[in-house]
Amino acid sequence: MRIAHVLVSPRIGGAEQIVAGLNLHFTELGIHSEIFYLDPSDLKRTRLQRVFWLRRELRKFKADHVLAHSFLPSIYSRLVSPKSSGVHYVLHSASDDYRRKSFQIIERILHTRTKTVIAVAARQLDVYKSHFKKIPKSTVINNGVNIEFSRQHKVREHPTSVVTVARVAAQKRPGFWVEVARLSLAEGLNLSFKWWGPLSGDSRIDNLMLCGLPSNASYMGPTLNPEKAWADSDIAFHSSNREAYSLAIVEAAVTGKPQLCSDSLDLSEELAKSVFTFQENQPNSAVAALKFICETWPAAAKTAHSKAELFSKRFGMKGVARLYVEWLSEN
């Protein structure tokens, strides 16, 4: 089997991490797997350049299956892929890409060139289906992580560190994160807040991290080793109120950290039962939840730690890769 992955660019993001993991494990399974970027890191192609380049590369690669990850790659992949290559549209985005009527029309046309649709979360597939009377054959395959369970991760006697691992982007709500850190300091909580992840390139958003943080908060910069960031933390804090299927939540679960996230997130049943939640858009609610975690320590930490090995088996990338292979083999 030959599998081609199509992405926009090799930036650091959830879809890119998933594809890197799938590519690695497909290769271990004896599958010829390769990643194709519409725009390499040092180049931004025009639309026409993308069309001709991708058409040439996919024909040269002779893929049995093309996994087009997210909205833009799916358009180009379905336009240029040869008939011998089945294109599978993988829905990653937490937002609704089809609110615009023009995009719905384009998607209806491209349905004839779509082998299957794969969503990383059930709610995401429901939103996609709501726009169309009929869609290609579809399934849900939840995201997996490359982090493995380690018994070396110990529970500290007292929590001191609250860590967020995410892109500095509007969706991740850095302003909300800053406000929670500020209120925690005012409440006298002895917690340091650390944010790991790349900047957005939008100065209006990035300046929230680079200018005027409260004394208990730090922007740590990008990381290629989220496992270490989680291992060095006591509590995982997810400030976003909108996620398709959060890699960060799965990573923190596998490393055995108590987690705090918005009650608006779409989580699998087992993950939903394992996290502490705050009311959406209510920073005071988040601070109250952090206070509760600290007051119930170390029980909260030991509970999270005890579930880590189970989550590692459930959400490991190797198992997710096998689910993809099974789906592609059947379709």
C-alpha positions, 0 to 999 in steps of 0.5 A: 500500500502507498499512502500520500499525505497532503498538508498546507505546510510543515508548521507546528500544529495538531494536524502536522503532529498527527501526520508525522506520527501516522507517517512513522507508524505506517512505515513501521507497518511496511507501508510506503508513506510520504508527506507532501506540502503545498507550501514548503517552509521557505516558499509560498506557492501561488494557487496555480503553482500548487495545482501543477506541483501537486498534480506532478508529485502525486502522479509520480508517487502513484499513491493507492490512497491520498489522505488530504488533511484539512480544508485547503489540502482537500480541495487541491488533492481532489482536483488533481489526484489521478482516478487510481488514487482514492482521496480521503478527506480528513477533517481536523479543523475545530471551526466550521469550514462550510458556513459559507454557501460558496464553500458548500457548493464547491464541496458538493462538486468535489464529493464525486472525487472523494473516496471517504471522509474521516473526522477526528471527532464525532461532533465535527462529522455531525457539523459537516453532515449538517450542510449536505443532504448526502456525503461520501462514506464516513467514519470517526478516527480519534487523534492519537499521540506519540507520547508514551506512558512513563512510570518515571513521572512522579506525583509532587507533594504540592502543585506549583506549576500550571502548564499550557502547550498550544499555539499562541492563536486566537482559538487558544485564547491567550487573553483568557489564560493571562486573566486566569493567571492574574486572578490566581495571583490575586487569590493567593494561589502559589502557582506559576503559569507557563505557556509553551508553543509557537507565536502566531505572527499576529502582533495583536495576539503575540503581544499578549504573551510578550508584553505585560504578563503578571509575575506568576506567568511566563511565555516559554517559546515553542517546543518540539518536546511536549512530553518534557513540558507536561512532565515538568508540570503539575496541572495541565490548563487548556484555555481554548473553548473550541477544539475538534479533538485536542492533542494537548488533552490526550498528551497530558492524560498520557503523562498522568496530569490533572487537567483543567479545561472548558466545559464546552470542549468535545471530549470522548467519554473517557477523557471527559470523566478524567478532567476538571472543567470550568464554565465557558468564558468565566475566568473566575470559574477556572480559578475556583477549579484550580483552587479545588485541584490544589485543595484536593491534592495529592488525591487529584494527582494520584487519580490522573497518574493511575489512569495514564497507562490506560490512556497510553494504550487507548490513544497511542499513535500506533493503534490509531495508525492501524485504524487508518490502515483498516479503514483504507484497506476496506475502502 
